[in-house]
Amino acid sequence: MIAICVGIWYIIYMIQNKNYLYAPSILSADFSNINAAINRIQAADADWIHLDVMDGHFVPNITFGPKLVKDVRSHTKKPLDVHLMISEPEKYVEEFVNAGADYLTFHLEAAVHAHRIVERIHAAGAKAGLSIVPSTPVTQLDSMLPYIDLILIMTVNPGFGGQALIPECLDKVSYLKQQAKEKGYSYLVAVDGGVNRSTVAQVRNAGTDVLISGSAFFKAEDPADEVRVMRGK
């Protein structure tokens, strides 16, 4: 019984003292004043800037391309976390890395040769990420785990902001963190979709490293306080 109690308290201690990364998504920003959005993120001391690239084919929405990534890069030194929700991501690897992406994430569902794309991202000078939608079993990532730097678990069906988190998707985070612990992998696990004050405790407790949210951050009256709450500090 004592050992169990010590184990529980150790887990609680680790969760409370973990350094979470927070990445506001500019999908929820005012695109007519993107510099104000960048300034808001920087003033709030968020860690990364998340950019959702959508093509209207892989997901039912269209956002922006490398030009906006390049423009954002020119206004900040913060890491740019570029999420390609597009078909045939292999066609655009070098273009987005050259535009300023520090992390370039593509979807397993959109790739036939995922390992080759990861190699190209690394060769271009960026860190490589893989993402899966809610309906994709997390075990389909197993063969790629030794090669990637970031795994993005979508906790909503991608394409639009402001959706409610699907809690069952957080089991994927726990699985990935366990795999990393057992096999010595060093990737980060990010969660995107419905991350807000009501759900963030669940998201953190699953083992998430990177918290991504758009609406919650850009609608917040006090962005800096929002960042602190998301990090659990």
N, C-alpha and C positions, 0 to 999 in steps of 0.2 A: 504493500500500500504506500509506504514512504517513497519507494522508487517511482511509482506512478505519479505521485504528487509532485515530486521533484521534476519529472519529465514534463508534466503539464506546465509548471511554472517556468521551466527553461524555454518551452515553445512560446509562451506569452512574452517572456523577456526578449527573445529574438525578434518577435513581431514588432514589439514596441520600440526596439532599438535599430531596426532595419532602416537603411537610407533608401527611400523610394524616390524614383525619378518621376517628375510630372511634366507632361507634354501637352499643352493646349493645342487643339486642332483648329486651324484657321478656316476650316469648312464653315464654321459658325460666325466668322468675322464678316464685316462689311467690306466686300471686295472693292468698293469705290474708294476706300480709304485704308488700304492695306498697311500703310506705314503706321497709322494709329494703332492697328491691331498688334503690330510688332512691338511698338513702344509699350503697349499695355502688358504684353507678355514679359518684356524685359523688366519693366518697373515692378512687376509682381514677383520677380526672381524665380520664374519657372525654369526648368532645366533644359528642355528641348522645345522645338517648334515642329508640330506634326502637320504634314501637308498631304491631303487626300487627293490623288489624281484619279479621275473617273472618266471613262471613255464613252458612256452611253451604250456599251455593248456587253462588257462583262458585268456591269452593274447598270441599273436604270437611271443614270444621271450623268451629266457632263460637268466637269469643273474647270480644270486648267491644265497647262502643259509645262514644259521646261522653262518657258519665258518667265512665268511667275516665280518659279523656284529660284531662278537667277536673280530676279528683282528682290526677293526676300533676302537672298544671300548677301546682297550688296548693302543691306541695312542692319545686319546682325552677325555676331560671331558665335551665336548659340548653335549647337548641333541641329542640323535639319534632318528630320526623320520623314522621309518621303515614302508614301505608301501607294504603290501602283495597283489600283483596282482596274486593270485593263487586260484586254486580250493581247496575246503575243508580246509579253513584256520584254522578251529578248531583243526586240527591235529598237528599244529605247534606253538600254542600260547606259551606254557611254554618254548619251545626250543628257540624261538626268544627273549622272555623276559630275559631268563637266559643268552643269548648271549650279552645282554646289551641294548636292545631297551627301550627307555624312553616312546615313543609313539608307539603304535602298531595299525596300521590301516588296516582293511580288507574291502572287497567289499560287499556291500549289495547284489549284484547280485550273489555272490558266496556262500551266507549263507542262510540256511533254518532257523536256530535258532540264529538270530543275538543277541538277548538279552542275551542268554546263553553264547555266545562268549565274549560279553562285560564283563559279570560277571567274566569269567575266566581270562581275561586280568587284570582286577582290582585285583582279588585275587592273581595273580602272581606278582603284584607290579608295573604294568605299567599303563599309561593312555591309554584309548581306543579311537580309531578313526574309523569312517565309511567313505567310499568313494563311489561315484557313477560315472558311465561313462556318456558321453554326452547324450545318448539316454534315460536315466532313469529320469522320472519326480521327481523333488525334493520333492514333497509331499509324496513320498513313505518313506521318512525318518521321517515323523512326529511322529510316535509312539515311535521312539528311541531317540528323541531329549532330553528328560529329563535325559538320562543315559550316554551320551557320552561326551568326553572331546574335541574332534577334529572332524571336518567334512572336508573331502578333496573333493573338486569339481574338477573333471577332465575336463579341457577345451580343450582337444584333445582326440582322441581315443587312449587308452593306449596301449603300447607295444614298442614304439620307440621314441627316443628323436628327437628334432629339427623340430617338426611339428608346423603349424600355429594355433594360438588360435581361437577357435570358440566363437565369442563374445556373442552369445545368452546364453551361459552357465553362463555368469556373472549375469543374472537375478536370478539364483538360489542362488547366494551369497546374493543378496539384500533381497530375501525372508527369508533366514535363519537368517540374522541379525535382520530383523523385528520381526521374531518369538522370537528370544532371548530377544529383548527389551520388547515385549508385555508380555511374560510369565516368564521372569526372568531366562532364561537359561544362562549358563556360558561357553558354548563351544567356541572354536576358529574355525574360518573358514579359510581353506587354499585353494589356487588355484595352480594347477599344469598343465602346458601345454602351450607353446608359450608365456611365460612371459619374456618379454625383454624390452628394452628401448622404443620401439614403442608402446607397449601395456600396460605398467605398470601403467600409469595414469588411464586407464579404470579399471584395476584390483583393484587398491586402491580405486577408487571412488565408486566401487560396495560395499565396506565395508569389503574387505578381511583383515584378520589379519596376515596370514602367506603367504609369497610369495615364491614360489618354482620355481627354474629354473636350468637348467643344462648347455646347450650349451652356453647361454648368459654369464654365469659366467666363464666357463672354456676356452672360446675363448676370453675373455676380456684381453686387453693389461694391464689394471690396475684393478685387482680384487677388491681392496679396494674402488676404485672410483665406480665400478659397484655396490657394496653393498650400497654405499651412494645414488646412483641414484635410486636404487630399493626402498630404504626406503623413498625417497623424501626429503632427508636432504641436 
